[in-house]
Amino acid sequence: MGIFDRMQELGHEQLIFCYDRTSRLKALIAIHDTTLGPALGGCRMWPYLKEEDAWQDALRLSRGMTYKSAASGCDYGGGKSVIWADPATDKSEELFRALGLYVEALNGRFITGTDVGTKSPDFVWAMAETDHVVAVPEEYGGSGDTSIITAFGVWKGIKASVKEAFGSDSLRGRTVAIQGAGKVGSHLAKYLADDGAELVVCDVNPANVAELTKTVRARAVKPEEIFDVQCDVFSPNALGGAINDQTIPRLKAKVVAGAANNQLAEPRHGTVLWEKGIVYAPDYIINAGGIIQAADELEGFNRDRAYRKTAGIYDALSQIYAISREKKIPSAEAADVMVQEKLRQRGQLKTMYLPR
């Protein structure tokens, strides 16, 4: 499928290719839908195998941000930027300054911040060229790392999902298999451990697991073994597509709930989980803590308010599960229906003429 066909399929407004010879920046900015407001979404830095993987990721992730914003009550649209490079070796001041220039050229149509492969200090460099960045360190006037509040929201979402599956939201004695012990996964593990959960963890980077197991009690397994772990909750916190035709038959969990974006390799996999009686927390609902913090920062950051809004993920998922039961549809479909109706209503509202 070509780029324009894919954009039409997903409903995108814009896809911008960015190249800077001096810094060797290769980046894309995808703007999905600005019905609710300017596009807001993080910047992912990843060594994609080929350029198609980069633009496909940008399109999928930006669409998810539209849904995430709408579902979490943020008056922002969906966007995403991706840098095609290795975060371990290719970061530089020039690279992020160049990204900042491209963001600035959009004149506020797109606002970005951290994602997989990027951290808050990276955007201090970008701030030299644009005001349209969020989640920079607090000493620079930002709200800081969004991974902590994202993990907090995922913890709340896991509790709501466990209640749906087992009748009680207590995690004491429940086993959670955590795929990915990076920025969000490591914080999530601490929330879960403090709540009495038994943990099994993995990560493609053994150092992440070694660091995590210094602070929480967890059993480590190899990344290829995590899908076979006997557990109550399988929590994907790495890259997308973890839930697919090959992995679903291997799952031993009654709940799938984690921070990763695009967890379902294809939308139909949400239906497969539902048919197997597995409770699935739609990813853009449960992992919305980061965008809630970023949106709050744009309004004048108040940490207590941001965490209070993020705690509402518990109620949002409970509502989606209720719709799923009532309408006898998968939870992923119930979430999409709720968001699409909100976008439709707001889109109609924008057609009203208001005198200036």
Buried (B, 14 or more C-beta within 10 A) or exposed (E): EEBEEBBEEBEBBBBBBBEBEEBBBBBBBBBBBBBBBBBBBBBBBBBBEEEEBBBBBBBBBBBBBBBBBBBBBBBBBBBBBBBBBEBEEBBBEBBBBBBBBBBBBBEEBBBBBBBBBBBBBBBBBBBEBBEBBBBBBEEEEBBBBBBBBBBBBBBBBBBBBBBBBBEEBBBEEBBBBBBBBBBBBBBBBBBBBEBEBBBBBBBBEEEBBEEBBEEBEBEBBEBEEBBEBEBBBBBBBBBBBBBEEEBBEEBEBBBBBBBBBBBBBEEEBBBBBBEEEBBBBBBBBBBBBBBBBBBBBBEEBEEEBBBEBBBBBBEBBBBBBEBBEEEEBBBBBBBBBBBEEBBEEBEEEEEEEEEE
